[in-house]
Structures are given as structure tokens and as C-alpha cells.
Amino acid sequence: MDKFRITGGNPLRGRVSISGAKNSALPCMAAALLTSETVTLHNIPYVRDIITQRRLLEDIGATVLTPELRTHKIMADHVELFEAPYELVKTMRASVLALGPLLARFGRARVSLPGGCAIGTRPIDLHLAAFQHLGAEVGLESGDVVARAPSGGRLRGSEVHFDKVTVTGTENLMMAAALAEGKTVIHNAAREPEIADLGELLNKMGARVRGCGTPTITIDGVESLGGAEHTIIPDRIETGTFMVAAAITKGELEIKGCRPEHSAIVIAKLREVGVEIEEVNQSTLHVRCCAQGLRAQDVVTEPHPRFPTDMQAQYMALMTQSEGVARITENIFENRFMHASEMQRMGAALAIEGNTAIVEGPTQLTGARVQASDLRASASLVLAGLAAQGETIIDRVYHIDRGYERIERKLRAIGADIERQKASVTGSLRGAAPQAEEVATGIN
Ligand code: EPZ
């Protein structure tokens, strides 16, 4: 498995471009299953999860062409299989996003029940209950979820109240409801920008979705959907990660190709900490650490538009370099502090009390050999390594390759001393990041 070697201490300076949002590309790719016509998606990030989603669509029978590295043309006109197999779902739980489209268009779907992952049990009970509200019969068979539309073959629109905000649950239901008979109203819907991006694509395909970005989304089902062309929004979590990178290294970055409006809460919190952030225009941020240094500030993760759980680990790394004590409360996932113990090995002064991490700073971090456990934890360890004295080796960087495009290249281009150490030829390349050519041609 690949490793990163980082020598910390370099202030990051220069310009970095943000890639497309993985968490929008994944549902938008799944939405292509709703039509037999071509759906063309631009600004797709080339990361491991996209390769996995592409494999899933091809296994189902769709054709996926990549005329350019970040453009996917998806044609689901010859779907023969209505299931997402275990080996793909265990790699990426977002494979469950195939459920809604398959059920809506073909009246049947079989998806391996996703196991938990490092950050939590990750159930999908809310997804399944929502499908049942639309008239689907849902059962479990040998670890797979098996769903069937009512005997007439078509789902029926309904009012659905989510007990908890669920991002992919909202997305799965939007896609299922798009082809259902009648109206569906989703209450307590997720409000993330990725929801609105999916809603925009669905409407381009002929769906009738209203209210994205609010807690109540209304979908008037239609008989069928057509093809469309759509550009995926920039990745707000990658944007936040690079804002923290500028601050934690006391550098200065121009962040291009982003959408500041999608990062409002993160920008506000980092400004409270003392990071100077200028919104240059609708796609550019200018970020630098202020002269007075960083001040510890508490944060609580909540569904959008509150502080995102996907920025919690990166924020923790920044708090190790901030003056004072910060209380970081994780309200979304039950086990999302795996990075804390690795940061302690680098010298961070922090303690965990239930779902709250208490971080005292600033502490001088020292390089160490650490292990990535999940996507955002690995990003936080990169940030800690950039600030640490000496050399940090991060194992299992395939986690970070799931959601960040060749992050070491982007970091090196702005002054970081970081290199990827490829797994030995005899060793497993399983964790290897997708090479650009692999993504472009699908040779994996
Ligand atoms: C999405 O995951 C994102 N993934 C996650 O990003 C993100 O952390 C999460 O939303 C929260 O913002 C994608 O969009 C592909 P949830 P999702 O359903 O949809 C519980 C990353 O790093 N829940 O909003 O799986 C669940 O256990 C990844 O890019 C149920 O109990 O998250 C959690 O506690 C990590 N039953 C909470 O709700 C369900 O049926 C929110 O989960 C569904 C969820």
C-alpha cells in the first residue's frame, strides 16, 4: 500500500485548483440509471470512489465512456443486472445509491447491505423505510437488501419524514420519487449543496424536483426521464481542507475553482479562529494566517448548513496549532475520532470525552509514522504532518485517494515537501491511487 512521506515546516504559498465534488458526482452518476439516454457529467474528480462507482454502473450493464479525463458519458440503455454486489458495496457504501434508481426504473433492486466502516455502523434503515413509504416491498436475503416495486411495477409518491437527516437517504429517495406515480414530499431532507446539484441534474433530465436546500423537497413523479449534460459542483470539503492547509502552515493560498457560498460556515469558523479569508469572487478564495496567530474555538458538527462532519478531523489538526482549549463535538458519526490517537503520537495535547475532543494548543508537533483510518482522518494527518517538525510517514493513503485528486501533487505545487512512496512491485498495489490513464481508459 502506498505511503506519504512528509517533511513539515514549509509555509504553503501559491495557487491551488479545487476538483469536482466526489459526494455530488456519486449520486449524479447513479442518477444516469434512471434513463436509457446518455447522461454526460463534467468536472468529475478522478478519485478511487469514482472508479468504484463506474465499475458498479458497468457491472449493472451501463456503458461509461470518458472522452476526457473528468468527463463521464453514461448510457444505461442495456441494463441486465439490478444489483450492487458485496465486493463493491463493501469498498464504497455509496453504492447503495443504485437502489433508488434501479427500483424506480426497473421495479427491482438488490444491493448488498453495506457493512459499517471506520467512522460508524452506517445503517441504511432510513433509506429502506423511505422506499417502503413509496410502496416498495423490502426484505433481506443473505445479507442483501432486496426491493421490489408494487405489483404494478411503479412506485407511488408519498409523504416521507426522515427521523434523522441523511444525505444519501435524501438522494436515494429523490431518485426513486422522480419516476414514482404522483407526488412525494420529503420532510427533514438533507440540505447539503450536493443535494441541490443532484436536483438540478434530475430536473435537466425532465424530473420535477423543488425545494432542494430546504428541509422540505417536493417531487412530482413523471413517466420517464431523458438524457442531460451537467457540470458537478466543486468540492467544498477539499476547499476547506486547503483553507486549513494555508492556516496550519502559516502560508498564503489562492484557492481557485471553488464555490465560497458552499463553504460559508467553514469560512466563518476559520475567521473566528483568526484565519484571514477574502472571497475574491464567486470561484476564488484568498487565505492566509493572521499575524496575531490562531485562537482556539469550539465547534459542533451538524447537518448542513451547520459545520460539516467531513471537516472535523481537519479542524482538529488546526486546533493543535491554536492558542487555548477547543472543544470539538462530533454529532453525526459515533466513531469519528480515529485521527486523534495518531495526532497524539505526533505530540498533540488532546483528550476524548464521549463525542467531544478537547484540544489544547499550540503544541509543537513532531513527525511520526502514523496510519490513515478513513478519508478525512487521512487528510487531517497530512495537515498535521505539514505543520510538524521533522518527517511524517502516513500509511494506507488509499483512504485519501478515495476523495482527493492526487493531493500530494497539488501540495507539492504550493511548496509542501511531500512524496508518494509506491507500494513495492511485489507488494499490493491495491491501495494505489488511480493513475490518470487508469481512470481515463477504465483499465484498473
Ligand atoms: C454522506 O454520507 C457523505 N457521503 C459522508 O461523506 C458525510 O460524512 C455524511 O453524508 C454526513 O454529511 C456521501 O455523500 C457519499 P448520512 P451518508 O446518511 O449519506 C445515520 C466523506 O468523507 N443514518 O447523512 O452515509 C448515520 O449513521 C463521507 O466524504 C441512519 O441512522 O451519511 C449517521 O449517523 C464520509 N440510518 C447520520 O445518520 C440511515 O438510513 C448521517 O448519515 C442513514 C443514516
Boltz pocket constraint, residues with backbone or C-beta under 6 A from the ligand:
constraints:
  - pocket:
      binder: B
      contacts: [[A, 22], [A, 23], [A, 26], [A, 94], [A, 120], [A, 121], [A, 122], [A, 123], [A, 124], [A, 125], [A, 126], [A, 127], [A, 128], [A, 164], [A, 165], [A, 166], [A, 167], [A, 168], [A, 169], [A, 309], [A, 310], [A, 331], [A, 332], [A, 333], [A, 334], [A, 375], [A, 376], [A, 403]]
      max_distance: 6.0
